[in-house]
Amino acid sequence: MKYEITITKTTEPKAKPTDESKLGFGKIFTDHMFIMDYNTEEGWHDARIVPFGPMPIHPASTVLHYGAEIFEGMKAYRTQNGDIALFRPTENIRRLNNSAERLCLPQLDEEGCLDILKTVVELEKDWVPHEDGTSLYIRPYMFGNDPHLGVHAVHNATFVVICSPVGAYYAEGIKPVKIAIESEDVRAVRGGTGYAKCGGNYAASLRAGKKAEEKGYTQVLWLDGVDRKYIEEVGSMNVMFKIAGKIITPALTGSVLPGITRKSCVELLRAWGYEVEERLFSIDELMEAAENGTLEEAWGTGTAAVVSPIGHLAYKDKTYTVSNDEIGALTQKLYDELTGIQWGKVEDTHGWCEVVCRG
Ligand SMILES: *Cc1c(COP(=O)(O)O)cnc(C)c1O
């Protein structure tokens, strides 16, 4: 089912960024945005693309008081032959609906949502940057928007899609990151919202991130909220380890976000013949592997960086160097394969790319 979208084009188009090496991440926005409203009587209605700009919001709106907000992060790529393509967009839509279910926000029609994303990207196609490694970052999000202070499942919601041309994540080549293992704050607990992509999880993670940054680390490695023993994620990425030839990644227990990059890496690794264990993986086991030299590689996975090699790990008063503080061979191979598929340089044998428009 497709939503009926009305399009109001801007009369004041902005100048496109001329220096694509200075795009950064999420600082520049395109000319238009998508908005659609929901209420329990009418369902989703008034789907519209309008000029990008501020949205009025009721001062009592649910999202401002109780944090009812979920989001997605995906990219449109300009492929080698000029086409514009999305990477596994239906996975994002399904995850958005799973997040919505957890926060009692309304469901979106899968086909309708894909049509919204394609319509927005096609309209903004000239904003998809051209240089190697750049892309158009797409941020769909939904929030509870009831105009009163009672705490209950929402009756009004708003779904928005904004787009931002983003620079190459690794403008100066892939550099391994320094990770601090967080033993006090936790990001999520089983039964909570860890598996949902919701703003609240990020709010809860900021303090540990700030503390790590002050000590010179890039990201935090999160342990589980009950025993502070099992590894969950790294920053806002999933995490994988290569130990004695095998790949280990934390199982999706409910407090770990089911990353689409994680899923794609697991599928590629298995296709390449690697044994991949998705299981509870304790910090003690990781420290032991780091000490006895069987920890070969460690990396985070996520849409923004694709893969991010880990070069240093710090836990309490100990620090370890991983893979000589260089990108490991398998981490590099995953990066090359995934970006190769996304940029149309490697044959997409899995059917992961969804062409939006031809170049
Ligand atoms: C979005 C996100 C990820 C990565 O998911 P991808 O689908 O691979 O981009 C991992 N962890 C958290 C907490 C996230 O929000």
The ligand as a MOL file (V3000), in Angstrom:
LIG
                    3D

  0  0  0     0  0            999 V3000
M  V30 BEGIN CTAB
M  V30 COUNTS 15 15 0 0 0
M  V30 BEGIN ATOM
M  V30 1 C 22.2140 1.9470 14.3800 0
M  V30 2 C 22.9890 1.2490 15.4380 0
M  V30 3 C 23.9030 0.2150 15.1490 0
M  V30 4 C 24.2960 -0.1840 13.7420 0
M  V30 5 O 23.2460 -0.6010 12.9530 0
M  V30 6 P 23.4000 -0.5810 11.3490 0
M  V30 7 O 22.0730 -1.0720 10.8910 0
M  V30 8 O 24.4900 -1.5130 11.0190 0
M  V30 9 O 23.6940 0.8210 10.9590 0
M  V30 10 C 24.5020 -0.4390 16.2070 0
M  V30 11 N 24.2590 -0.0790 17.4880 0
M  V30 12 C 23.4080 0.9220 17.8010 0
M  V30 13 C 23.1880 1.2550 19.2200 0
M  V30 14 C 22.7520 1.6180 16.7980 0
M  V30 15 O 21.9260 2.6140 17.1100 0
M  V30 END ATOM
M  V30 BEGIN BOND
M  V30 1 1 1 2
M  V30 2 1 2 3
M  V30 3 2 2 14
M  V30 4 1 3 4
M  V30 5 2 3 10
M  V30 6 1 4 5
M  V30 7 1 5 6
M  V30 8 2 6 7
M  V30 9 1 6 8
M  V30 10 1 6 9
M  V30 11 1 10 11
M  V30 12 2 11 12
M  V30 13 1 12 13
M  V30 14 1 12 14
M  V30 15 1 14 15
M  V30 END BOND
M  V30 END CTAB
M  END
